[in-house]
C-alpha cells in the first residue's frame, strides 16, 4: 500500500520544483543575453573597422606613382616645413602657399624655381627658397612638379617625423635635423659629402669633425649660422637658407644640442 504524503511534504516538493524552474529559466536568460552581447560587440567592432577603413581611404587619395613619389619628396626635402603640409601655407607670411601654383605656373617655371631658388634675402627673418639643383635629382624635381601640378594631394605615408618633446633637447634635435631637411645637405650624422660645385672644396660642409667645431666652438655660433644661413648666390651654388623666420628659439637650441653630439675629431 502506497504511503500518502502529508500536506507539508507536498508543499516542500512544490517549492523545490518552483525554485528549480526559476534557476533554469534564469540560466537560459543569462546565456541568451550573453550571446546577444557578444554578437552586438562583434557588430560594433566590424562597424568601427569599416569606419576606420573608410576614413583612411578618404584621407589618402589614390594617386599615380609619380605624384606619390613627389609627395614623399615634398616631405623629405622639408618643403612642407616652409610651404605648409600639402602646400597649404601658414608657416611664414614670407613663404607662399602652393595650392594655386600648379595652375598658375608651367612645368618649366616650377622646375626652374626648384633648381635655382627664389627670393633670396640678406635679412635672416625673411626666409627664401634655396637652390636645390645640386641636391635633388632630375627625377625628384620632375616628381615634385607632378605633385604640385596634381594639387598637392594627401599621400599615404608622406608625413614629417614626429618631434619628441619629453626626451631631451638632443633627441628633439635629431628629429628636427630630419624634419627640416638638414640631413639632405649635411648628410647623416652631419658627415657632409653633398656636391656644391662652386664652394672651395666642392661639397657642402659637414657639421662634424675638427674643422667645424674649431670654427663653431660655441653654442651661440652654431645657433647663429642656422638662424642666418650662408652662401647667398645663384645656381649652381647650393645656398644655406636662413631659418630665423621658420624655426623657434627652442628648435634652434635643440638642433644645437644634437649637433654637439656629433663627432668632434
C-alpha positions as CSV (number, residue, x, y, z in Angstrom):
1,X,0.0,0.0,0.0
2,X,1.5,3.4,-1.1
3,X,2.1,5.9,1.6
4,X,0.3,9.2,1.3
5,X,2.4,12.4,1.5
6,X,1.4,14.9,4.1
7,X,0.4,18.4,3.0
8,X,3.6,19.9,4.4
9,X,5.6,17.4,2.3
10,X,3.7,18.3,-0.8
11,X,4.3,22.0,-0.1
12,X,8.1,21.4,0.1
13,X,8.2,19.4,-3.1
14,X,6.2,22.1,-4.9
15,X,8.6,24.8,-3.6
16,X,11.6,22.8,-4.8
17,X,10.1,22.5,-8.3
18,X,9.4,26.2,-8.5
19,X,12.9,27.1,-7.4
20,X,14.4,24.6,-9.9
21,X,12.3,26.1,-12.8
22,X,13.3,29.6,-11.8
23,X,17.0,28.7,-11.7
24,X,16.9,27.0,-15.1
25,X,14.9,30.0,-16.6
26,X,17.5,32.5,-15.2
27,X,20.4,30.4,-16.6
28,X,18.8,30.3,-20.0
29,X,18.2,34.1,-19.9
30,X,21.8,34.7,-18.9
31,X,23.1,32.5,-21.8
32,X,20.8,34.2,-24.4
33,X,21.8,37.7,-23.2
34,X,25.5,36.8,-23.1
35,X,25.4,35.5,-26.7
36,X,23.5,38.6,-27.9
37,X,26.0,40.8,-26.2
38,X,28.9,39.1,-28.0
39,X,27.1,39.4,-31.3
40,X,26.5,43.1,-30.6
41,X,30.1,43.6,-29.7
42,X,31.2,41.9,-32.9
43,X,28.8,44.0,-35.0
44,X,30.2,47.2,-33.3
45,X,33.8,46.1,-33.9
46,X,33.0,45.4,-37.6
47,X,31.4,48.8,-37.9
48,X,34.4,50.5,-36.3
49,X,36.8,48.8,-38.6
50,X,34.7,49.7,-41.6
51,X,34.5,53.3,-40.5
52,X,38.3,53.4,-39.9
53,X,38.9,51.9,-43.3
54,X,36.6,54.5,-44.9
55,X,38.3,57.3,-43.0
56,X,41.8,56.1,-44.1
57,X,40.7,55.8,-47.7
58,X,39.3,59.3,-47.8
59,X,42.5,60.8,-46.2
60,X,45.0,59.3,-48.6
61,X,43.8,59.8,-52.1
62,X,44.6,57.4,-54.9
63,X,47.4,59.0,-57.0
64,X,49.9,58.0,-59.6
65,X,53.3,56.6,-58.7
66,X,55.0,59.8,-59.8
67,X,52.7,62.0,-57.7
68,X,53.1,59.7,-54.7
69,X,56.9,60.0,-55.1
70,X,56.6,63.8,-55.3
71,X,54.5,63.8,-52.1
72,X,57.3,61.9,-50.3
73,X,59.9,64.2,-51.8
74,X,57.9,67.2,-50.6
75,X,58.3,65.9,-47.0
76,X,61.8,64.6,-47.3
77,X,63.2,67.9,-48.6
78,X,61.3,69.9,-46.0
79,X,59.1,71.8,-48.5
80,X,56.3,71.2,-46.0
81,X,58.2,73.0,-43.3
82,X,58.1,76.3,-45.2
83,X,55.1,76.0,-47.5
84,X,52.9,74.1,-45.0
85,X,51.7,70.5,-45.1
86,X,50.3,69.8,-48.6
87,X,51.5,73.3,-49.6
88,X,48.6,74.9,-47.6
89,X,50.9,77.7,-46.3
90,X,50.5,79.4,-42.9
91,X,54.1,78.9,-41.7
92,X,55.5,82.3,-42.6
93,X,54.0,85.4,-44.3
94,X,57.1,85.4,-46.5
95,X,56.6,81.9,-47.8
96,X,53.6,81.5,-50.2
97,X,51.1,78.6,-50.2
98,X,51.4,76.4,-53.3
99,X,47.8,75.5,-53.7
100,X,47.4,77.5,-56.8
101,X,51.0,77.1,-58.2
102,X,50.1,74.0,-60.2
103,X,47.6,76.0,-62.4
104,X,49.5,79.4,-62.3
105,X,53.0,78.1,-63.2
106,X,54.1,76.0,-66.1
107,X,56.3,72.9,-65.7
108,X,59.5,74.7,-66.8
109,X,58.7,77.5,-64.4
110,X,58.3,75.2,-61.5
111,X,61.5,73.2,-62.4
112,X,63.5,76.5,-62.6
113,X,62.3,77.7,-59.2
114,X,63.2,74.3,-57.5
115,X,66.6,74.2,-59.3
116,X,67.6,77.9,-59.0
117,X,65.8,79.1,-55.8
118,X,63.8,82.2,-55.4
119,X,63.5,85.4,-53.3
120,X,67.0,85.3,-51.7
121,X,67.3,87.9,-48.9
122,X,70.1,89.1,-46.6
123,X,67.5,89.5,-43.9
124,X,67.6,86.4,-41.6
125,X,64.0,86.9,-40.6
126,X,62.9,86.6,-44.3
127,X,63.0,83.0,-45.5
128,X,63.9,82.4,-49.1
129,X,63.7,79.4,-51.5
130,X,67.1,77.9,-51.6
131,X,68.9,76.4,-54.6
132,X,68.2,72.7,-54.9
133,X,69.7,71.9,-58.3
134,X,72.8,70.1,-57.0
135,X,71.0,68.3,-54.2
136,X,67.8,67.0,-55.8
137,X,67.9,64.7,-58.9
138,X,66.1,65.5,-62.1
139,X,63.7,62.7,-61.4
140,X,62.9,64.1,-58.0
141,X,62.4,67.5,-59.5
142,X,60.0,66.0,-62.0
143,X,58.1,64.2,-59.3
144,X,57.8,67.3,-57.2
145,X,56.4,69.2,-60.1
146,X,53.9,66.4,-60.8
147,X,52.9,66.6,-57.2
148,X,52.3,70.3,-57.3
149,X,50.5,70.1,-60.6
150,X,48.2,67.4,-59.2
151,X,47.1,69.8,-56.4
152,X,49.3,68.5,-53.6
153,X,47.0,65.7,-52.5
154,X,47.4,63.7,-49.3
155,X,49.8,60.8,-49.9
156,X,49.8,57.7,-47.6
157,X,52.9,57.6,-45.5
158,X,54.2,61.0,-46.5
159,X,54.2,62.7,-43.1
160,X,57.1,64.6,-41.4
161,X,58.7,62.7,-38.5
162,X,57.3,63.5,-35.1
163,X,59.5,65.5,-32.7
164,X,59.6,64.1,-29.2
165,X,59.0,66.8,-26.5
166,X,59.8,64.8,-23.4
167,X,63.1,63.0,-24.2
168,X,65.6,65.9,-24.0
169,X,66.9,68.5,-26.5
170,X,69.4,66.2,-28.3
171,X,66.6,63.7,-29.2
172,X,64.3,66.5,-30.3
173,X,67.2,67.9,-32.4
174,X,67.8,64.6,-34.1
175,X,64.1,64.6,-35.3
176,X,64.3,68.2,-36.3
177,X,67.5,67.5,-38.3
178,X,65.5,65.1,-40.5
179,X,62.2,67.0,-40.4
180,X,63.7,70.3,-41.7
181,X,65.9,68.6,-44.4
182,X,69.3,69.3,-42.8
183,X,70.1,65.7,-43.5
184,X,69.7,66.1,-47.2
185,X,72.6,68.6,-47.5
186,X,74.8,67.9,-44.5
187,X,74.3,64.1,-44.6
188,X,73.5,61.6,-41.9
189,X,75.3,62.4,-38.6
190,X,76.4,65.6,-40.2
191,X,79.1,63.9,-42.2
192,X,78.6,66.0,-45.4
193,X,79.6,64.9,-48.8
194,X,76.8,66.5,-50.9
195,X,78.2,68.3,-54.0
196,X,78.4,72.1,-54.1
197,X,80.4,72.9,-57.2
198,X,81.3,76.5,-56.6
199,X,82.4,76.1,-52.9
200,X,86.1,75.8,-52.1
201,X,86.1,72.1,-51.5
202,X,83.2,71.5,-53.9
203,X,80.9,69.9,-51.3
204,X,78.5,71.2,-48.7
205,X,80.5,71.3,-45.4
206,X,79.9,68.7,-42.7
207,X,78.5,69.6,-39.3
208,X,81.1,67.3,-37.5
209,X,84.8,67.0,-37.3
210,X,87.6,69.1,-36.0
211,X,87.3,71.9,-38.7
212,X,83.7,72.5,-38.0
213,X,84.0,72.6,-34.2
214,X,87.1,74.8,-34.3
215,X,85.2,77.4,-36.3
216,X,81.9,77.0,-34.5
217,X,83.2,76.5,-31.0
218,X,80.3,77.9,-29.0
219,X,76.6,77.2,-28.9
220,X,75.9,80.8,-30.0
221,X,77.9,80.5,-33.2
222,X,76.2,77.2,-34.2
223,X,72.8,78.7,-33.5
224,X,73.6,81.9,-35.4
225,X,74.7,80.1,-38.6
226,X,71.4,78.1,-38.6
227,X,69.4,81.3,-38.0
228,X,71.1,83.4,-40.6
229,X,72.3,80.9,-43.3
230,X,75.2,81.4,-45.6
231,X,76.4,81.4,-49.2
232,X,73.7,83.6,-50.8
233,X,74.1,83.1,-54.5
234,X,72.5,81.6,-57.7
235,X,72.6,78.1,-59.2
236,X,74.7,76.0,-59.4
237,X,75.9,77.0,-56.0
238,X,73.9,75.5,-53.1
239,X,72.9,78.1,-50.6
240,X,72.3,77.5,-46.9
241,X,68.8,79.0,-46.2
242,X,68.3,81.1,-43.1
243,X,65.9,79.5,-40.7
244,X,65.3,82.6,-38.5
245,X,61.8,83.1,-39.7
246,X,60.8,79.5,-39.6
247,X,62.4,77.8,-36.5
248,X,61.6,78.9,-33.0
249,X,64.3,79.6,-30.4
250,X,63.6,76.2,-28.7
251,X,64.0,74.4,-32.0
252,X,67.3,76.2,-32.7
253,X,68.6,75.2,-29.3
254,X,67.5,71.6,-29.8
255,X,69.4,71.4,-33.2
256,X,72.5,72.8,-31.5
257,X,72.2,70.2,-28.8
258,X,72.0,67.5,-31.4
259,X,75.0,68.8,-33.4
260,X,77.1,68.8,-30.3
261,X,76.6,65.0,-30.1
262,X,78.3,64.5,-33.5
263,X,82.0,63.6,-34.0
264,X,84.4,66.3,-33.0
265,X,87.6,64.8,-34.4
